[in-house]
Amino acid sequence: MSMFRAKKFDLGCFTNVRTLRDHSKRKAFEAAEPERQALRYIIRNTTLPARTRAMAQLQLAQMHCYTRPTQIRNRCILGGKSRGVLRDFKMTRYMFRLNALAGNLPGVKKASW
Amino acid sequence: MSVPRARLLDLLKARCELFSTTFNPEGIRTGNKIMRQRLKGPALASYYPRKLMTFRDFQKEFEPLGLEIDNEDEIDRLDHISELKARGKGAPKKKKGPPAPDPRRRK
């Protein structure tokens, strides 16, 4: 959402609207994480009164969806694709193949036996 | 030979004091699990690489030394645009002021 979007992005990777959105979500989650964890603690603590816990549940459910960690999706830093992204290299399998064959990834080499 | 429960609890209590853990023999859920978790926001937010240096910064660095560097990508882009404009296929000019009301539109 527009309120979470920074006026100026300092990203050095491939950007399209989807990577920018994902980046904004990551930032929003980072900012809201202490609050979310506090609410989660209140909800899980069975020694607290039931009313407090229910209110905490409501409050957590009403937080903006951008502050939710499940909204974050790893995207390719070279093409912005979301599917087939190798976590270790942050790129899709095809980009990984191209870069590995070109020798851009240290320590990666094609197996042959 | 069985050990009484009270004695076992005392042992547990002493152990908790020693290792500074919470004494919770009934296993009541206190939500400490959440408190023990580390914050993962900074790690998630630093997923995408930050901009290190742009070509313009690079040029600016070398300007006081009197060295000129050509940005080939930028030159290629400008060439392409001028070629398009020569063929009359360039992007239209930016409009100034609000658009005039459409005379065909009925109220």
Backbone of each chain as ProteinMPNN parsed JSONL, in Angstrom:
{"seq_chain_A": "MSMFRAKKFDLGCFTNVRTLRDHSKRKAFEAAEPERQALRYIIRNTTLPARTRAMAQLQLAQMHCYTRPTQIRNRCILGGKSRGVLRDFKMTRYMFRLNALAGNLPGVKKASW", "coords_chain_A": {"N_chain_A": [[0.846, -1.201, 0.0], [0.278, 2.339, -0.416], [1.072, 3.847, 1.77], [3.073, 2.442, 2.947], [5.063, 2.505, 1.175], [8.276, 3.552, 0.313], [9.504, 6.853, -0.403], [11.719, 7.048, -1.936], [13.648, 4.558, -3.367], [16.417, 2.51, -2.49], [17.456, 0.391, -3.897], [19.647, -1.964, -5.332], [19.188, -3.977, -7.063], [17.43, -5.803, -9.675], [14.447, -4.109, -10.422], [10.953, -4.17, -10.296], [7.439, -3.479, -10.145], [6.55, -5.416, -8.487], [8.762, -6.391, -7.046], [9.355, -4.073, -5.651], [7.089, -3.812, -4.127], [7.266, -6.081, -2.554], [9.578, -5.481, -1.177], [8.729, -3.248, 0.27], [6.896, -4.499, 1.914], [8.58, -6.075, 3.438], [9.964, -4.105, 4.825], [7.86, -2.964, 6.257], [7.091, -5.09, 7.832], [9.374, -5.395, 9.367], [9.316, -3.054, 10.852], [6.999, -3.414, 12.353], [7.38, -5.649, 13.822], [8.174, -5.961, 16.671], [5.806, -5.127, 17.962], [3.969, -6.981, 16.999], [5.042, -9.343, 18.061], [4.758, -8.832, 20.756], [1.976, -8.79, 21.015], [1.459, -11.404, 20.249], [2.653, -12.732, 22.33], [0.986, -12.004, 24.465], [-1.33, -13.264, 23.655], [-0.647, -15.968, 23.713], [-0.145, -16.381, 26.372], [-1.443, -18.041, 28.97], [-1.935, -17.318, 31.549], [-2.878, -14.798, 31.714], [-5.794, -12.615, 31.879], [-8.795, -13.697, 30.196], [-10.123, -11.813, 28.691], [-8.281, -9.83, 28.053], [-6.596, -11.324, 26.445], [-8.263, -11.969, 24.336], [-8.716, -9.451, 23.293], [-6.197, -8.807, 22.452], [-5.922, -10.673, 20.455], [-7.802, -9.739, 18.608], [-6.667, -7.289, 17.996], [-4.276, -8.029, 16.813], [-5.227, -9.345, 14.6], [-6.307, -7.251, 13.259], [-4.259, -5.761, 12.332], [-2.369, -4.247, 9.681], [-2.183, -5.97, 6.535], [0.286, -5.85, 5.315], [2.125, -5.927, 7.329], [2.464, -8.502, 7.957], [4.33, -11.482, 8.273], [3.912, -13.562, 6.516], [3.305, -12.48, 4.125], [5.538, -11.943, 2.797], [7.688, -12.725, 0.158], [10.272, -14.49, -1.326], [12.039, -13.119, -3.975], [13.466, -13.144, -7.283], [16.604, -11.588, -7.641], [17.591, -10.796, -9.998], [15.686, -10.896, -11.968], [13.221, -10.556, -10.86], [11.358, -12.566, -10.692], [9.118, -14.866, -9.026], [8.918, -17.538, -8.737], [10.6, -20.68, -8.454], [12.934, -19.806, -7.211], [16.169, -19.918, -6.061], [17.196, -20.147, -2.815], [19.746, -19.803, -1.708], [21.14, -18.372, -3.597], [19.519, -16.351, -4.319], [18.277, -16.136, -6.764], [16.482, -17.063, -9.767], [16.075, -20.413, -11.086], [16.877, -20.531, -13.725], [18.331, -18.157, -14.146], [20.283, -18.7, -12.339], [21.528, -20.853, -13.586], [22.507, -19.64, -15.94], [24.299, -17.753, -14.874], [25.979, -19.378, -13.426], [27.149, -20.95, -15.379], [28.471, -18.986, -16.727], [30.392, -18.431, -14.957], [30.083, -16.613, -12.902], [29.409, -17.128, -10.316], [31.037, -17.773, -7.461], [32.651, -20.795, -6.647], [30.749, -22.465, -7.699], [30.205, -25.109, -9.836], [29.699, -26.999, -12.825], [28.432, -30.217, -12.524], [29.858, -33.321, -13.402], [30.133, -36.671, -14.214]], "CA_chain_A": [[0.0, 0.0, 0.0], [1.1, 3.516, -0.663], [1.652, 4.411, 2.992], [4.268, 1.688, 3.311], [6.061, 2.624, 0.114], [9.23, 4.633, 0.521], [9.5, 7.848, -1.48], [12.873, 6.762, -2.788], [14.195, 3.237, -3.077], [17.869, 2.442, -2.682], [17.728, -0.997, -4.259], [20.61, -2.098, -6.414], [18.865, -5.161, -7.859], [16.352, -5.597, -10.648], [13.217, -3.67, -9.752], [9.676, -3.899, -10.933], [6.509, -3.082, -9.082], [6.375, -6.523, -7.532], [9.891, -6.413, -6.092], [9.229, -2.903, -4.779], [6.018, -4.122, -3.177], [7.796, -7.057, -1.599], [10.535, -4.763, -0.327], [7.943, -2.428, 1.193], [6.324, -5.402, 2.916], [9.65, -6.46, 4.351], [10.223, -2.959, 5.702], [6.701, -2.812, 7.146], [7.157, -6.17, 8.826], [10.475, -5.104, 10.294], [8.899, -1.991, 11.774], [5.891, -3.826, 13.223], [7.631, -6.962, 14.433], [8.071, -5.977, 18.133], [4.401, -5.04, 18.355], [3.343, -8.274, 16.685], [5.521, -10.348, 19.006], [4.147, -8.535, 22.056], [0.588, -9.261, 20.958], [1.499, -12.869, 20.208], [2.97, -13.177, 23.688], [-0.225, -11.864, 25.284], [-2.313, -14.273, 23.228], [-0.226, -17.322, 24.114], [0.036, -16.472, 27.818], [-2.733, -18.464, 29.53], [-2.131, -16.791, 32.899], [-3.506, -13.482, 31.612], [-7.267, -12.739, 31.771], [-9.273, -14.086, 28.864], [-10.554, -10.628, 27.948], [-7.055, -9.211, 27.505], [-6.081, -12.144, 25.354], [-9.165, -11.833, 23.18], [-8.499, -8.137, 22.694], [-4.913, -8.888, 21.736], [-6.191, -11.425, 19.218], [-8.475, -8.831, 17.672], [-5.722, -6.251, 17.569], [-3.313, -8.646, 15.891], [-5.925, -9.65, 13.345], [-6.657, -6.014, 12.558], [-3.073, -5.072, 11.822], [-2.363, -4.235, 8.21], [-1.648, -7.224, 5.999], [1.686, -5.675, 4.93], [2.992, -6.184, 8.478], [2.448, -9.938, 8.217], [5.51, -12.105, 7.643], [3.546, -14.509, 5.458], [3.132, -11.753, 2.864], [6.864, -11.779, 2.188], [8.029, -13.818, -0.752], [11.587, -14.275, -1.914], [11.976, -12.92, -5.425], [14.761, -13.166, -7.965], [17.187, -10.247, -7.664], [18.009, -10.472, -11.369], [14.552, -10.772, -12.877], [11.985, -10.28, -10.141], [10.426, -13.694, -10.698], [8.871, -15.368, -7.671], [8.903, -19.004, -8.704], [11.863, -21.328, -8.775], [14.037, -18.982, -6.723], [17.087, -20.635, -5.18], [17.363, -19.276, -1.656], [21.15, -19.503, -1.451], [21.677, -17.443, -4.587], [18.495, -15.316, -4.5], [17.907, -15.975, -8.172], [15.705, -18.184, -10.282], [16.916, -21.527, -11.505], [17.474, -20.268, -15.036], [19.37, -17.147, -13.924], [21.372, -19.403, -11.663], [22.234, -21.643, -14.591], [23.262, -18.741, -16.826], [25.424, -17.143, -14.145], [26.927, -20.417, -13.025], [27.906, -21.344, -16.571], [29.355, -17.876, -17.082], [31.447, -18.341, -13.949], [29.898, -15.463, -12.014], [29.119, -17.563, -8.951], [32.223, -18.442, -6.96], [32.465, -22.099, -6.027], [29.721, -23.269, -8.351], [30.625, -25.614, -11.146], [28.8, -28.003, -13.369], [28.85, -31.561, -12.162], [29.968, -34.259, -14.522], [30.822, -37.88, -13.77]], "C_chain_A": [[0.875, 1.242, 0.0], [1.738, 4.06, 0.612], [2.904, 3.667, 3.426], [5.39, 1.875, 2.304], [6.983, 3.802, 0.36], [9.199, 5.588, -0.662], [10.62, 7.544, -2.472], [13.448, 5.41, -2.383], [15.697, 3.24, -3.32], [18.275, 1.021, -3.056], [18.689, -1.058, -5.436], [20.3, -3.263, -7.321], [17.841, -4.793, -8.929], [15.11, -5.125, -9.898], [12.068, -3.651, -10.728], [8.697, -3.669, -9.807], [6.369, -4.185, -8.036], [7.546, -6.624, -6.555], [9.778, -5.233, -5.135], [8.187, -3.17, -3.705], [6.546, -5.076, -2.101], [8.773, -6.38, -0.633], [9.798, -3.908, 0.706], [7.35, -3.293, 2.296], [7.375, -5.823, 3.926], [9.931, -5.344, 5.346], [9.096, -2.812, 6.725], [6.728, -3.879, 8.229], [8.243, -5.89, 9.845], [10.05, -4.066, 11.334], [7.879, -2.494, 12.787], [6.195, -5.085, 14.006], [7.567, -6.945, 15.966], [6.629, -5.951, 18.625], [3.704, -6.376, 18.141], [3.754, -9.325, 17.706], [4.914, -10.113, 20.386], [2.71, -9.048, 22.085], [0.539, -10.782, 20.977], [1.787, -13.439, 21.594], [1.723, -13.118, 24.561], [-1.229, -12.965, 24.941], [-1.933, -15.652, 23.761], [-0.144, -17.488, 25.626], [-1.297, -16.802, 28.485], [-2.948, -17.932, 30.937], [-2.792, -15.413, 32.872], [-5.019, -13.656, 31.501], [-7.703, -12.95, 30.328], [-9.628, -12.869, 28.018], [-9.345, -9.939, 27.286], [-6.569, -9.988, 26.305], [-6.957, -12.021, 24.116], [-8.945, -10.504, 22.481], [-7.185, -8.126, 21.897], [-5.092, -9.629, 20.416], [-6.809, -10.521, 18.163], [-7.488, -7.826, 17.096], [-4.726, -6.81, 16.552], [-3.969, -8.911, 14.538], [-6.211, -8.388, 12.554], [-5.439, -5.242, 12.074], [-3.037, -5.196, 10.301], [-1.671, -5.485, 7.661], [-0.183, -7.079, 5.589], [2.634, -5.967, 6.087], [3.074, -7.669, 8.804], [3.644, -10.609, 7.552], [5.147, -13.052, 6.506], [3.357, -13.825, 4.118], [4.444, -11.662, 2.099], [7.181, -12.996, 1.345], [9.392, -13.515, -1.348], [11.466, -14.163, -3.425], [13.396, -12.883, -5.989], [15.329, -11.749, -8.018], [17.632, -9.857, -9.065], [16.822, -10.303, -12.303], [13.232, -10.541, -12.19], [10.996, -11.423, -10.104], [10.289, -14.263, -9.284], [8.939, -16.885, -7.6], [10.272, -19.56, -9.084], [13.056, -20.515, -8.333], [14.896, -19.824, -5.78], [17.464, -19.708, -4.032], [18.821, -18.865, -1.478], [21.692, -18.436, -2.396], [20.722, -16.303, -4.886], [18.164, -15.106, -5.965], [17.175, -17.219, -8.661], [16.631, -19.234, -10.863], [17.583, -21.25, -12.843], [18.587, -19.226, -14.942], [20.578, -17.783, -13.247], [22.218, -20.164, -12.673], [23.118, -20.765, -15.471], [24.507, -18.205, -16.119], [26.464, -18.171, -13.747], [27.783, -20.828, -14.225], [28.868, -20.241, -16.989], [30.47, -17.695, -16.067], [31.302, -17.169, -13.013], [29.689, -15.862, -10.564], [30.325, -18.335, -8.418], [31.875, -19.784, -6.333], [31.429, -22.97, -6.669], [30.281, -23.792, -9.658], [29.749, -26.781, -11.554], [29.344, -29.383, -13.027], [28.898, -32.446, -13.399], [30.705, -35.484, -14.016], [30.446, -39.049, -14.637]], "O_chain_A": [[2.05, 1.2, 0.366], [2.811, 4.661, 0.563], [3.71, 4.199, 4.19], [6.525, 1.461, 2.539], [6.524, 4.921, 0.589], [8.904, 5.185, -1.788], [10.485, 7.756, -3.678], [13.7, 5.155, -1.205], [16.187, 3.892, -4.242], [19.298, 0.512, -2.598], [18.563, -0.308, -6.404], [21.053, -3.531, -8.258], [17.445, -3.636, -9.067], [14.762, -5.681, -8.856], [12.2, -3.17, -11.853], [9.081, -3.665, -8.638], [6.105, -3.922, -6.862], [7.348, -6.908, -5.374], [10.07, -5.365, -3.947], [8.362, -2.814, -2.54], [6.301, -4.896, -0.908], [8.789, -6.669, 0.564], [10.193, -3.851, 1.87], [7.301, -2.891, 3.458], [7.099, -5.917, 5.122], [10.112, -5.585, 6.54], [9.343, -2.567, 7.906], [6.428, -3.61, 9.392], [8.06, -6.118, 11.041], [10.372, -4.174, 12.517], [7.881, -2.064, 13.941], [5.356, -5.548, 14.777], [6.95, -7.845, 16.536], [6.267, -6.65, 19.572], [2.946, -6.84, 18.993], [2.924, -10.108, 18.166], [4.592, -11.062, 21.101], [2.282, -9.665, 23.061], [-0.313, -11.377, 21.637], [1.249, -14.476, 21.984], [1.431, -14.055, 25.305], [-1.887, -13.522, 25.82], [-2.794, -16.411, 24.206], [-0.081, -18.615, 26.118], [-2.182, -15.95, 28.561], [-4.043, -18.078, 31.479], [-3.223, -14.918, 33.913], [-5.49, -14.713, 31.082], [-7.083, -12.462, 29.383], [-9.464, -12.875, 26.799], [-9.395, -9.53, 26.126], [-6.181, -9.416, 25.285], [-6.459, -11.976, 22.991], [-8.978, -10.417, 21.253], [-7.086, -7.524, 20.828], [-4.501, -9.269, 19.398], [-6.411, -10.526, 16.998], [-7.469, -7.549, 15.897], [-4.382, -6.155, 15.568], [-3.359, -8.731, 13.484], [-6.345, -8.432, 11.331], [-5.579, -4.179, 11.47], [-3.598, -6.125, 9.72], [-0.709, -5.987, 8.242], [0.53, -8.08, 5.518], [3.816, -6.227, 5.865], [3.679, -8.058, 9.803], [3.939, -10.334, 6.389], [5.971, -13.32, 5.632], [3.258, -14.49, 3.086], [4.464, -11.346, 0.909], [6.973, -14.138, 1.757], [9.635, -12.405, -1.822], [10.86, -15.016, -4.073], [14.371, -12.632, -5.281], [14.625, -10.812, -8.395], [18.011, -8.709, -9.297], [16.937, -9.633, -13.329], [12.216, -10.346, -12.857], [9.907, -11.282, -9.548], [11.199, -14.163, -8.462], [9.01, -17.453, -6.51], [10.992, -18.999, -9.91], [14.091, -20.522, -9.001], [14.387, -20.38, -4.806], [17.988, -18.616, -4.252], [19.107, -17.718, -1.137], [22.599, -17.685, -2.037], [21.07, -15.382, -5.625], [17.805, -13.998, -6.363], [17.244, -18.283, -8.047], [17.812, -18.983, -11.101], [18.714, -21.676, -13.08], [19.642, -19.37, -15.56], [21.727, -17.452, -13.539], [23.448, -20.132, -12.631], [24.284, -21.068, -15.722], [25.607, -18.199, -16.673], [27.663, -17.892, -13.727], [28.991, -21.029, -14.098], [29.939, -20.509, -17.532], [31.389, -16.904, -16.282], [32.277, -16.756, -12.386], [29.783, -15.018, -9.673], [30.601, -19.442, -8.882], [30.911, -19.89, -5.575], [31.231, -24.108, -6.242], [30.771, -23.026, -10.487], [29.142, -27.453, -10.72], [30.525, -29.679, -13.208], [28.081, -32.323, -14.311], [31.789, -35.359, -13.447], [30.928, -40.16, -14.417]]}, "seq_chain_B": "MSVPRARLLDLLKARCELFSTTFNPEGIRTGNKIMRQRLKGPALASYYPRKLMTFRDFQKEFEPLGLEIDNEDEIDRLDHISELKARGKGAPKKKKGPPAPDPRRRK", "coords_chain_B": {"N_chain_B": [[11.33, -48.517, 45.829], [9.882, -45.449, 46.304], [10.068, -42.006, 45.42], [8.811, -39.205, 47.124], [6.489, -36.851, 45.663], [6.623, -34.186, 46.39], [9.23, -33.86, 47.139], [10.571, -34.267, 44.769], [9.686, -32.061, 43.41], [10.893, -30.055, 44.865], [13.518, -30.545, 44.22], [13.397, -29.938, 41.514], [12.841, -27.253, 41.674], [15.153, -26.252, 42.868], [16.92, -26.835, 40.847], [15.991, -25.181, 38.828], [16.556, -22.71, 39.931], [19.309, -22.818, 40.015], [20.082, -22.993, 37.293], [18.882, -20.818, 36.359], [16.263, -20.929, 35.108], [12.738, -20.885, 34.302], [10.499, -21.823, 36.843], [8.162, -24.095, 36.403], [6.174, -26.309, 37.049], [3.67, -27.371, 36.345], [3.522, -27.042, 33.703], [2.282, -24.839, 32.52], [1.088, -22.725, 29.929], [2.912, -19.996, 29.204], [3.659, -18.335, 27.274], [6.307, -17.841, 26.915], [7.776, -18.889, 24.937], [7.423, -17.258, 22.736], [8.73, -14.999, 23.611], [11.307, -15.854, 23.671], [12.025, -16.075, 21.062], [14.008, -14.831, 18.367], [14.239, -11.608, 16.801], [13.347, -11.425, 13.464], [13.128, -9.546, 11.586], [15.196, -7.631, 10.665], [16.88, -9.356, 9.199], [15.17, -10.24, 7.184], [14.503, -7.859, 5.955], [16.818, -7.113, 4.735], [17.069, -8.489, 2.401], [17.033, -7.834, -0.384], [19.646, -6.53, -2.43], [21.441, -3.51, -1.641], [21.752, -0.284, -3.227], [24.899, 0.357, -4.396], [26.757, 2.062, -5.8], [26.192, 4.51, -8.202], [26.461, 5.138, -11.757], [26.7, 7.787, -12.136], [27.712, 8.746, -9.716], [30.202, 7.64, -9.875], [31.274, 8.999, -12.065], [31.307, 11.527, -10.95], [33.183, 11.231, -8.95], [35.549, 11.101, -10.369], [35.703, 13.504, -11.583], [37.08, 15.808, -10.422], [39.684, 15.1, -11.013], [39.909, 15.558, -13.614], [39.242, 13.619, -15.392], [37.332, 12.093, -17.881], [34.523, 10.066, -18.208], [32.72, 7.895, -20.237], [29.369, 6.979, -20.248], [28.344, 4.23, -21.563], [25.945, 2.838, -21.872], [24.073, 4.848, -21.443], [24.619, 6.543, -23.565], [23.951, 4.899, -25.702], [21.226, 4.679, -25.231], [20.33, 7.34, -25.607], [21.012, 7.644, -28.269], [19.292, 5.806, -29.449], [16.832, 6.988, -28.852], [17.001, 9.412, -30.24], [17.073, 8.45, -32.789], [14.548, 7.304, -33.023], [13.034, 9.648, -32.816], [13.784, 10.961, -35.11], [12.532, 9.453, -36.986], [10.012, 10.11, -36.417], [8.756, 8.665, -34.42], [8.874, 9.024, -31.776], [8.344, 9.505, -28.187], [5.349, 11.182, -27.152], [5.022, 14.777, -26.581], [5.042, 16.22, -23.323], [1.992, 17.185, -21.839], [0.724, 20.496, -21.149], [-0.939, 22.068, -18.486], [-4.446, 21.617, -17.552], [-6.495, 19.114, -19.209], [-8.542, 20.021, -22.03], [-12.113, 20.336, -21.882], [-14.167, 17.694, -23.188], [-15.887, 18.222, -26.148], [-17.764, 16.531, -27.269], [-19.003, 15.182, -25.31], [-21.975, 14.479, -23.603], [-24.164, 15.96, -21.187]], "CA_chain_B": [[11.359, -47.329, 46.674], [9.429, -44.319, 45.503], [10.396, -40.695, 45.977], [7.585, -38.38, 47.154], [6.407, -35.822, 44.616], [7.044, -32.889, 46.936], [10.696, -33.829, 47.137], [10.972, -34.087, 43.358], [9.419, -30.654, 43.048], [11.956, -29.259, 45.481], [14.708, -30.737, 43.378], [13.17, -29.19, 40.271], [12.933, -25.83, 41.999], [16.567, -25.951, 43.061], [17.572, -26.886, 39.536], [15.595, -23.974, 38.097], [17.311, -21.59, 40.5], [20.71, -22.957, 39.624], [20.303, -22.708, 35.874], [18.059, -19.637, 36.079], [15.14, -21.168, 34.202], [11.469, -20.646, 34.996], [9.949, -22.982, 37.553], [6.789, -24.228, 35.9], [5.991, -27.764, 37.087], [2.41, -27.81, 35.713], [3.605, -26.859, 32.256], [1.309, -23.828, 32.072], [1.593, -21.972, 28.771], [3.106, -18.602, 29.596], [4.047, -17.549, 26.105], [7.739, -17.547, 26.906], [8.267, -19.342, 23.631], [7.444, -16.084, 21.857], [9.741, -14.074, 24.112], [12.64, -16.38, 23.387], [12.318, -15.978, 19.619], [14.761, -13.643, 17.944], [13.563, -10.807, 15.777], [13.893, -11.776, 12.153], [12.867, -8.44, 10.672], [16.389, -7.1, 9.978], [17.384, -10.307, 8.207], [14.243, -10.268, 6.05], [14.497, -6.571, 5.254], [18.057, -6.914, 3.976], [17.126, -9.515, 1.351], [17.425, -7.248, -1.674], [20.898, -5.776, -2.285], [21.296, -2.058, -1.684], [22.487, 0.394, -4.292], [26.226, 0.681, -3.889], [27.287, 3.262, -6.438], [25.652, 4.665, -9.535], [27.47, 5.581, -12.713], [26.865, 9.233, -11.954], [28.644, 8.917, -8.592], [31.511, 7.262, -10.402], [31.75, 10.129, -12.873], [31.562, 12.657, -10.049], [34.424, 10.94, -8.225], [36.716, 11.319, -11.215], [35.627, 14.83, -12.187], [38.178, 16.707, -10.0], [40.961, 14.694, -11.608], [39.886, 15.917, -15.035], [39.028, 12.425, -16.224], [35.938, 11.971, -18.326], [34.134, 8.679, -18.465], [31.473, 7.808, -20.999], [28.419, 5.945, -19.873], [27.959, 3.691, -22.884], [24.52, 2.501, -21.873], [23.311, 6.091, -21.568], [24.815, 7.032, -24.94], [23.133, 4.023, -26.55], [19.818, 5.019, -25.018], [20.055, 8.621, -26.248], [21.069, 7.385, -29.719], [18.054, 5.12, -29.819], [15.731, 7.948, -28.772], [17.116, 10.389, -31.329], [16.708, 7.719, -34.013], [13.084, 7.226, -33.024], [12.465, 10.981, -33.06], [14.027, 11.29, -36.513], [11.504, 8.756, -37.759], [8.701, 10.558, -35.964], [8.139, 7.617, -33.597], [9.262, 9.276, -30.388], [7.285, 9.672, -27.201], [4.717, 12.499, -27.311], [5.428, 15.822, -25.631], [4.245, 16.311, -22.103], [0.967, 18.225, -21.955], [0.771, 21.518, -20.109], [-2.262, 22.504, -18.057], [-5.467, 20.564, -17.528], [-7.039, 18.836, -20.538], [-9.755, 20.757, -22.378], [-13.3, 19.456, -21.795], [-14.536, 17.049, -24.449], [-17.151, 18.824, -26.626], [-18.738, 15.515, -27.679], [-19.621, 14.553, -24.146], [-23.25, 15.06, -23.2], [-24.343, 15.98, -19.73]], "C_chain_B": [[10.962, -46.116, 45.844], [9.747, -43.003, 46.204], [9.121, -39.873, 46.017], [7.66, -37.221, 46.157], [6.92, -34.472, 45.11], [8.563, -32.743, 46.885], [11.238, -33.604, 45.719], [10.79, -32.628, 42.926], [10.486, -29.739, 43.633], [13.229, -29.324, 44.661], [14.601, -29.895, 42.105], [13.371, -27.69, 40.508], [14.404, -25.416, 42.154], [17.296, -25.898, 41.722], [17.256, -25.626, 38.736], [16.364, -22.768, 38.62], [18.747, -21.607, 40.023], [20.937, -22.492, 38.195], [19.469, -21.536, 35.39], [17.07, -19.878, 34.945], [13.852, -20.982, 34.992], [10.959, -21.936, 35.614], [8.482, -23.099, 37.186], [6.439, -25.706, 35.86], [4.723, -28.231, 36.388], [2.465, -27.684, 34.192], [2.57, -25.888, 31.731], [1.921, -23.042, 30.925], [1.697, -20.503, 29.125], [3.557, -17.743, 28.422], [5.525, -17.208, 26.062], [8.406, -17.952, 25.604], [8.422, -18.155, 22.688], [8.576, -15.147, 22.275], [11.143, -14.536, 23.753], [13.02, -16.225, 21.923], [13.114, -14.709, 19.319], [13.967, -12.893, 16.899], [14.192, -11.118, 14.431], [13.664, -10.68, 11.126], [14.103, -7.925, 9.947], [16.922, -8.038, 8.906], [16.492, -10.314, 6.975], [14.338, -8.977, 5.245], [15.76, -6.362, 4.43], [18.189, -7.947, 2.855], [17.62, -8.932, 0.026], [18.7, -6.424, -1.503], [20.676, -4.278, -2.429], [22.127, -1.489, -2.836], [23.851, 0.807, -3.747], [26.707, 1.999, -4.472], [26.673, 3.341, -7.831], [26.755, 5.171, -10.459], [27.762, 7.063, -12.528], [27.832, 9.537, -10.8], [30.073, 8.672, -9.046], [32.12, 8.415, -11.197], [32.144, 11.3, -11.98], [32.875, 12.468, -9.29], [35.64, 11.343, -9.052], [36.752, 12.708, -11.826], [36.776, 15.743, -11.736], [39.527, 16.362, -10.597], [41.024, 15.036, -13.095], [39.715, 14.726, -15.955], [37.559, 12.346, -16.616], [35.661, 10.535, -18.671], [32.802, 8.685, -19.202], [30.635, 6.66, -20.468], [27.841, 5.371, -21.151], [26.487, 3.357, -22.953], [23.675, 3.747, -22.103], [23.423, 6.635, -22.994], [23.958, 6.216, -25.907], [21.667, 4.4, -26.45], [19.469, 6.311, -25.748], [20.078, 8.475, -27.76], [19.763, 6.793, -30.205], [16.894, 6.099, -29.853], [15.796, 8.92, -29.939], [16.749, 9.736, -32.664], [15.194, 7.63, -34.145], [12.483, 8.572, -33.391], [12.642, 11.37, -34.514], [12.985, 10.624, -37.411], [10.094, 9.186, -37.37], [8.002, 9.54, -35.088], [8.434, 7.827, -32.11], [8.06, 9.397, -29.459], [6.668, 11.057, -27.364], [5.185, 13.475, -26.245], [4.502, 15.828, -24.43], [3.246, 17.455, -22.254], [1.114, 19.233, -20.836], [-0.658, 21.935, -19.768], [-3.263, 21.366, -18.112], [-6.025, 20.321, -18.929], [-8.339, 19.599, -20.77], [-10.957, 19.823, -22.285], [-13.714, 18.944, -23.167], [-15.858, 17.624, -24.947], [-18.216, 17.781, -26.974], [-19.529, 14.972, -26.5], [-20.917, 15.262, -23.773], [-23.424, 14.99, -21.702], [-25.537, 15.135, -19.341]], "O_chain_B": [[11.593, -45.788, 44.839], [9.699, -42.91, 47.431], [8.398, -39.842, 45.021], [8.731, -36.694, 45.856], [7.556, -33.718, 44.372], [9.1, -31.666, 46.626], [12.203, -32.873, 45.501], [11.601, -32.055, 42.198], [10.927, -28.783, 42.995], [13.914, -28.326, 44.438], [15.553, -29.241, 41.679], [13.961, -26.972, 39.701], [14.834, -24.381, 41.646], [18.157, -25.05, 41.49], [18.121, -25.07, 38.058], [16.776, -21.906, 37.845], [19.326, -20.577, 39.677], [21.846, -21.711, 37.913], [19.355, -21.283, 34.19], [17.038, -19.142, 33.959], [13.88, -20.928, 36.222], [10.984, -22.998, 34.991], [7.66, -22.29, 37.615], [6.405, -26.308, 34.786], [4.677, -29.354, 35.886], [1.575, -28.157, 33.485], [2.035, -26.072, 30.637], [3.111, -22.729, 30.936], [0.682, -19.836, 29.325], [3.807, -16.548, 28.582], [5.95, -16.376, 25.26], [9.453, -17.428, 25.225], [9.399, -18.048, 21.947], [9.282, -14.582, 21.44], [12.05, -13.726, 23.557], [14.203, -16.241, 21.58], [12.913, -13.664, 19.938], [13.131, -13.466, 16.2], [15.413, -11.08, 14.276], [13.964, -10.851, 9.944], [14.073, -7.789, 8.724], [17.359, -7.598, 7.843], [16.985, -10.385, 5.85], [14.263, -8.991, 4.016], [15.778, -5.528, 3.525], [19.299, -8.245, 2.413], [18.523, -9.483, -0.603], [18.823, -5.689, -0.523], [19.846, -3.828, -3.219], [23.059, -2.117, -3.338], [23.937, 1.523, -2.749], [27.025, 2.936, -3.74], [26.639, 2.346, -8.555], [27.828, 5.576, -10.013], [28.882, 7.534, -12.726], [28.654, 10.45, -10.885], [31.008, 9.377, -8.667], [33.291, 8.762, -11.039], [33.152, 11.97, -12.204], [33.59, 13.433, -9.022], [36.627, 11.854, -8.523], [37.713, 13.062, -12.509], [37.394, 16.394, -12.577], [40.413, 17.212, -10.682], [42.047, 14.836, -13.75], [40.004, 14.804, -17.149], [36.666, 12.511, -15.785], [36.454, 9.869, -19.337], [31.874, 9.401, -18.825], [31.112, 5.544, -20.267], [26.947, 5.964, -21.754], [25.848, 3.569, -23.983], [22.696, 3.721, -22.849], [22.446, 7.126, -23.558], [23.325, 6.763, -26.81], [20.952, 4.437, -27.452], [18.445, 6.387, -26.428], [19.277, 9.092, -28.462], [19.204, 7.209, -31.22], [16.065, 6.057, -30.762], [14.776, 9.223, -30.559], [16.188, 10.38, -33.551], [14.63, 7.848, -35.218], [11.538, 8.643, -34.177], [11.778, 12.022, -35.099], [12.607, 11.159, -38.453], [9.108, 8.694, -37.919], [6.774, 9.54, -35.01], [8.264, 6.918, -31.297], [6.911, 9.392, -29.9], [7.377, 12.012, -27.68], [5.666, 13.091, -25.178], [3.326, 15.48, -24.528], [3.586, 18.541, -22.725], [1.557, 18.908, -19.734], [-1.485, 22.13, -20.659], [-2.978, 20.293, -18.644], [-6.026, 21.234, -19.755], [-9.133, 19.801, -19.851], [-10.832, 18.635, -22.579], [-13.627, 19.655, -24.168], [-16.863, 17.528, -24.243], [-19.409, 18.081, -26.981], [-20.592, 14.377, -26.672], [-20.955, 16.486, -23.642], [-22.908, 14.094, -21.035], [-25.856, 15.023, -18.157]]}, "name": "protein", "num_of_chains": 2, "seq": "MSMFRAKKFDLGCFTNVRTLRDHSKRKAFEAAEPERQALRYIIRNTTLPARTRAMAQLQLAQMHCYTRPTQIRNRCILGGKSRGVLRDFKMTRYMFRLNALAGNLPGVKKASWMSVPRARLLDLLKARCELFSTTFNPEGIRTGNKIMRQRLKGPALASYYPRKLMTFRDFQKEFEPLGLEIDNEDEIDRLDHISELKARGKGAPKKKKGPPAPDPRRRK"}
